[in-house]
Amino acid sequence: MKGGTVQINWHDTKPVLTLDFHPISGLLATGGADYDIKLWLINSGQEQKKIATATYQNSLSYHGSAINVLRFSPSGELLASGADGGELIIWKLHSTETGQTWKVLKNLLFHRKDVLDLEWSADSAYLISGSVDNSCIIWDVNKGSVHQLLDGHFHYVQGVAWDPLAKYIASISSDRTCRIYVNKPQTKTKGAEKMNYVSQHVIMKAEQQMSTKTHLFHDETLPSFFRRLAWSPDGSFLLVPAGSYKMAATSETVNTAYAFSRMDLSRPAVMLPGASKPVVAVRFCPVPFNLRGLALRWALQASLSPDFCSCNFKFIIYL
């Protein structure tokens, strides 16, 4: 594997706040404080064994404020963009004789303040957003309307993540909690089931042998508007940033990210310490890697624990 640094500096010298890769093509979308979305075609250079290159394609101009988050739908046909002031736009890919272009499909209106994070459902039919107004909203994208409002947090919702198996939704806030919602469908009059998420866990403090339990996460003084959490592609693990761990009440705080097993989402199964500063975003590589030798035996032994899922592959985690 050969790597290199690809510079993207066409955002009018303003900060780049978000990026996302298209799930099928080599398209990269970037957004930031210049109010524009830039689209780039990434050539990996693998065939010629060269350094990857980025070629500018076009700009999407519609937002009137800084763009905080971009997310392509799993189908690759839609792009969601969230910005300051509650702006939330759905873009749709159109093919023409001269090429492909993205046009505004929906303007989703309900958030009163900045949209900080977004995540699509696996079928690309729904979208969840987290906002400075302390709420999460599940959107019906086809209807362009609110499907469900989740308002359990008491401070900014800085990260949302949708389980790829569609059973759970996770959110994290600067109120120092990570909330897990489980889908308990409601039966409609015609027999069809309506998706309905209810709170299952509110993760706040560590289970430690101390008189006073310590908080698992940093408070609102953390100098970041983002705490982006992520599910593993197979749904086995939920990785949560902004971790703050103490061995004892008088110990120094250790910056970390936590991994929660799907088999028990009420408490961390693994801690990933070592960061010199607070972890504000995590992401899994979507490509699984086969385990071999000692690593495979370790994984099989770990899978015997009720806190772990059985698997014979691994995913690379980006902090």
C-alpha positions as CSV (number, residue, x, y, z in Angstrom):
1,M,0.0,0.0,0.0
2,K,1.4,3.4,-1.0
3,G,0.1,6.6,0.5
4,G,0.5,10.3,0.0
5,T,-1.0,13.7,0.9
6,V,-3.6,15.2,-1.4
7,Q,-4.1,18.9,-0.8
8,I,-7.6,20.3,-1.3
9,N,-7.5,24.1,-0.7
10,W,-10.2,25.6,-2.9
11,H,-12.5,26.7,-0.1
12,D,-11.5,30.3,-0.3
13,T,-8.9,29.9,2.6
14,K,-11.9,29.1,4.9
15,P,-11.9,26.0,7.2
16,V,-13.0,22.7,5.8
17,L,-15.5,21.2,8.3
18,T,-16.7,18.0,6.7
19,L,-16.1,15.5,3.9
20,D,-17.5,12.3,2.7
21,F,-16.7,9.7,0.0
22,H,-19.3,8.5,-2.5
23,P,-20.1,4.8,-1.6
24,I,-19.6,3.6,-5.2
25,S,-17.5,6.0,-7.3
26,G,-14.4,7.9,-6.5
27,L,-16.3,11.1,-5.8
28,L,-15.4,13.2,-2.7
29,A,-17.6,15.9,-1.3
30,T,-16.1,18.7,0.9
31,G,-17.8,21.5,2.7
32,G,-16.9,24.3,5.1
33,A,-17.1,27.9,6.1
34,D,-17.3,29.3,2.6
35,Y,-20.9,28.0,2.3
36,D,-20.1,25.9,-0.8
37,I,-19.9,22.1,-1.4
38,K,-17.0,21.1,-3.6
39,L,-17.0,17.8,-5.5
40,W,-13.7,16.1,-6.4
41,L,-12.8,13.0,-8.4
42,I,-10.2,11.0,-6.6
43,N,-7.9,8.8,-8.7
44,S,-6.3,6.3,-6.3
45,G,-3.4,5.8,-8.7
46,Q,-3.3,2.0,-7.9
47,E,-3.2,0.9,-11.5
48,Q,-0.1,3.1,-12.3
49,K,1.2,2.7,-8.7
50,K,1.2,6.4,-8.3
51,I,0.2,8.8,-5.5
52,A,-3.5,9.5,-5.4
53,T,-4.7,12.7,-7.1
54,A,-7.8,14.9,-6.7
55,T,-9.5,16.6,-9.7
56,Y,-12.0,19.4,-9.1
57,Q,-15.4,18.6,-10.6
58,N,-17.9,21.4,-9.7
59,S,-19.4,23.3,-6.8
60,L,-22.9,23.1,-5.3
61,S,-24.1,26.5,-4.1
62,Y,-27.3,26.9,-2.1
63,H,-26.4,27.2,1.6
64,G,-26.3,30.6,3.2
65,S,-24.1,29.6,6.1
66,A,-21.2,27.3,7.1
67,I,-21.6,23.7,6.1
68,N,-21.0,21.4,9.1
69,V,-21.7,17.9,7.7
70,L,-22.1,16.1,4.4
71,R,-23.3,12.5,3.9
72,F,-23.8,10.5,0.7
73,S,-26.7,8.0,0.9
74,P,-25.8,4.3,0.8
75,S,-27.4,4.1,-2.7
76,G,-25.2,6.9,-3.9
77,E,-28.1,8.7,-5.5
78,L,-28.5,11.4,-2.8
79,L,-26.3,13.7,-0.8
80,A,-27.4,15.4,2.5
81,S,-25.8,18.6,3.7
82,G,-26.4,20.2,7.1
83,A,-25.4,23.8,8.0
84,D,-25.7,26.6,10.5
85,G,-29.1,28.0,11.2
86,G,-30.8,24.7,10.9
87,E,-30.3,24.4,7.1
88,L,-30.6,20.8,5.9
89,I,-30.6,20.1,2.1
90,I,-31.1,16.8,0.1
91,W,-29.3,16.8,-3.3
92,K,-30.1,14.3,-6.0
93,L,-27.8,13.0,-8.7
94,H,-29.0,13.6,-12.3
95,S,-27.3,12.2,-15.4
96,T,-27.3,14.3,-18.6
97,E,-25.6,14.0,-22.0
98,T,-22.8,16.2,-20.8
99,G,-22.2,14.3,-17.6
100,Q,-23.6,14.2,-14.1
101,T,-24.9,17.0,-11.9
102,W,-26.4,17.4,-8.4
103,K,-29.6,19.4,-7.9
104,V,-31.6,20.3,-4.8
105,L,-34.3,17.7,-4.2
106,K,-35.6,18.7,-0.7
107,N,-35.2,21.4,1.8
108,L,-35.9,19.8,5.2
109,L,-37.2,22.4,7.7
110,F,-37.6,21.9,11.4
111,H,-34.3,22.4,13.2
112,R,-34.1,25.9,14.8
113,K,-30.3,25.9,15.2
114,D,-27.2,24.6,13.6
115,V,-27.2,21.0,12.2
116,L,-24.0,19.3,13.4
117,D,-24.3,15.7,12.2
118,L,-26.2,13.4,9.9
119,E,-26.6,9.7,9.2
120,W,-28.6,7.8,6.6
121,S,-30.6,4.6,7.2
122,A,-29.2,1.6,5.3
123,D,-32.0,1.7,2.7
124,S,-31.5,5.4,2.0
125,A,-35.1,6.1,2.8
126,Y,-34.6,7.9,6.2
127,L,-32.1,10.4,7.6
128,I,-31.3,11.3,11.2
129,S,-29.9,14.7,12.1
130,G,-28.4,16.1,15.3
131,S,-28.5,19.8,16.2
132,V,-27.5,22.6,18.6
133,D,-31.3,22.8,19.5
134,N,-30.6,19.6,21.6
135,S,-32.7,17.4,19.4
136,C,-32.4,14.5,17.0
137,I,-34.8,14.2,14.1
138,I,-35.6,11.2,12.0
139,W,-36.7,12.4,8.5
140,D,-38.7,10.6,5.9
141,V,-36.7,11.6,2.9
142,N,-39.3,10.7,0.2
143,K,-42.0,12.8,2.0
144,G,-39.5,15.5,3.1
145,S,-41.1,15.5,6.5
146,V,-40.3,14.7,10.1
147,H,-40.9,11.0,11.0
148,Q,-39.9,11.2,14.6
149,L,-38.4,13.7,17.1
150,L,-35.9,12.5,19.7
151,D,-35.5,15.2,22.4
152,G,-33.9,13.4,25.3
153,H,-30.6,15.4,25.4
154,F,-30.1,18.5,27.5
155,H,-27.3,20.1,25.4
156,Y,-26.0,20.1,21.9
157,V,-26.4,16.9,19.9
158,Q,-22.9,16.6,18.3
159,G,-23.0,13.1,16.8
160,V,-25.6,10.6,15.5
161,A,-25.1,7.1,14.1
162,W,-27.6,4.6,12.6
163,D,-27.1,0.9,13.1
164,P,-26.5,-0.7,9.7
165,L,-28.9,-3.5,10.8
166,A,-31.6,-0.8,11.5
167,K,-32.3,-1.9,15.1
168,Y,-30.5,0.9,16.9
169,I,-29.7,4.6,16.7
170,A,-27.0,6.2,18.8
171,S,-26.5,9.9,19.7
172,I,-23.9,11.7,21.8
173,S,-24.2,15.2,23.3
174,S,-22.2,17.7,25.2
175,D,-24.5,16.9,28.1
176,R,-21.9,14.0,28.7
177,T,-24.3,11.3,27.7
178,C,-24.5,8.8,24.8
179,R,-28.1,7.6,24.2
180,I,-29.1,4.4,22.6
181,Y,-32.5,4.1,21.0
182,V,-34.1,0.8,19.9
183,N,-36.6,0.4,17.1
184,K,-40.0,-0.9,18.5
185,P,-42.3,-0.7,15.5
186,Q,-45.9,0.4,15.9
187,T,-48.6,-1.4,14.0
188,K,-50.7,0.9,11.8
189,T,-54.4,0.5,11.1
190,K,-53.8,-1.3,7.8
191,G,-51.4,-3.8,9.4
192,A,-48.2,-2.1,8.3
193,E,-45.5,-1.4,10.8
194,K,-44.3,2.1,11.5
195,M,-40.7,2.6,12.6
196,N,-40.5,3.9,16.1
197,Y,-37.4,4.4,18.2
198,V,-37.5,4.5,22.0
199,S,-34.7,5.2,24.5
200,Q,-33.0,2.0,25.8
201,H,-29.8,3.2,27.4
202,V,-28.5,6.5,28.7
203,I,-24.7,6.0,29.1
204,M,-23.2,8.5,31.4
205,K,-20.9,7.2,34.1
206,A,-18.3,4.4,34.5
207,E,-18.9,1.3,36.6
208,Q,-15.9,1.6,38.9
209,Q,-15.1,0.5,42.5
210,M,-15.2,4.0,43.8
211,S,-17.5,5.9,46.1
212,T,-18.2,8.4,43.3
213,K,-18.6,7.2,39.7
214,T,-16.8,9.2,37.1
215,H,-18.2,10.5,33.9
216,L,-17.3,8.6,30.7
217,F,-17.3,11.7,28.4
218,H,-16.0,15.2,28.3
219,D,-18.3,18.0,29.3
220,E,-19.4,21.1,27.2
221,T,-16.1,22.8,27.7
222,L,-14.6,20.4,25.1
223,P,-13.4,22.9,22.3
224,S,-15.3,21.1,19.4
225,F,-18.7,21.2,17.9
226,F,-18.4,17.6,16.7
227,R,-18.4,14.3,18.5
228,R,-18.8,11.9,15.6
229,L,-19.5,8.3,16.6
230,A,-19.8,5.3,14.2
231,W,-21.0,1.8,13.9
232,S,-18.8,-0.9,12.4
233,P,-20.0,-1.9,8.9
234,D,-21.4,-5.2,10.2
235,G,-23.1,-3.6,13.2
236,S,-21.1,-5.5,15.8
237,F,-19.6,-2.5,17.5
238,L,-20.4,1.1,18.2
239,L,-17.4,3.4,18.5
240,V,-17.9,6.6,20.6
241,P,-15.4,9.5,20.8
242,A,-14.9,12.3,23.5
243,G,-14.1,9.7,26.1
244,S,-12.7,10.9,29.5
245,Y,-11.4,8.1,31.7
246,K,-10.0,8.0,35.2
247,M,-8.6,5.0,37.0
248,A,-9.5,6.7,40.3
249,A,-11.1,9.9,41.5
250,T,-7.7,11.5,42.0
251,S,-6.1,10.2,38.8
252,E,-5.3,12.3,35.7
253,T,-7.9,12.2,32.9
254,V,-7.0,10.0,30.0
255,N,-8.4,10.9,26.5
256,T,-10.0,7.9,24.9
257,A,-12.7,6.4,22.6
258,Y,-14.9,3.6,23.7
259,A,-16.1,0.6,21.8
260,F,-19.5,-0.8,22.8
261,S,-20.4,-4.4,21.8
262,R,-23.8,-4.9,20.1
263,M,-24.4,-7.7,22.7
264,D,-24.3,-5.1,25.6
265,L,-24.7,-1.5,24.6
266,S,-25.1,-0.3,28.2
267,R,-21.3,-0.2,29.0
268,P,-18.0,0.0,27.1
269,A,-16.4,-3.3,26.1
270,V,-13.1,-1.8,25.0
271,M,-11.2,1.4,25.7
272,L,-8.9,3.0,23.1
273,P,-6.6,5.4,25.0
274,G,-3.5,7.2,23.9
275,A,-4.7,10.4,22.2
276,S,-2.8,13.5,23.4
277,K,-6.0,15.5,23.0
278,P,-9.7,14.6,23.2
279,V,-11.0,12.4,20.4
280,V,-13.7,14.2,18.4
281,A,-14.4,11.8,15.5
282,V,-14.1,8.2,14.7
283,R,-14.6,6.2,11.5
284,F,-14.3,2.5,10.4
285,C,-12.7,1.5,7.2
286,P,-15.6,-0.1,5.2
287,V,-13.3,-2.9,4.0
288,P,-13.0,-6.0,6.2
289,F,-9.6,-7.7,6.6
290,N,-9.2,-11.4,7.2
291,L,-7.5,-12.3,10.5
292,R,-4.6,-14.9,10.4
293,G,-2.5,-16.8,12.8
294,L,-2.4,-15.5,16.4
295,A,-4.7,-12.6,15.6
296,L,-7.5,-15.1,14.6
297,R,-7.0,-17.2,17.7
298,W,-7.2,-14.1,19.9
299,A,-10.4,-13.0,18.2
300,L,-12.0,-16.5,18.6
301,Q,-11.1,-16.5,22.3
302,A,-12.4,-12.9,22.8
303,S,-15.7,-14.0,21.1
304,L,-16.3,-16.4,24.0
305,S,-16.9,-13.3,26.2
306,P,-20.5,-12.1,26.4
307,D,-19.1,-8.6,25.7
308,F,-17.8,-9.5,22.2
309,C,-19.3,-10.6,18.9
310,S,-17.9,-13.6,17.2
311,C,-16.1,-12.8,14.0
312,N,-13.1,-13.9,11.9
313,F,-12.2,-10.5,10.4
314,K,-11.3,-7.1,11.6
315,F,-12.0,-3.5,10.7
316,I,-9.5,-0.6,10.8
317,I,-10.5,2.2,13.0
318,Y,-9.7,5.9,12.4
319,L,-9.5,8.2,15.4
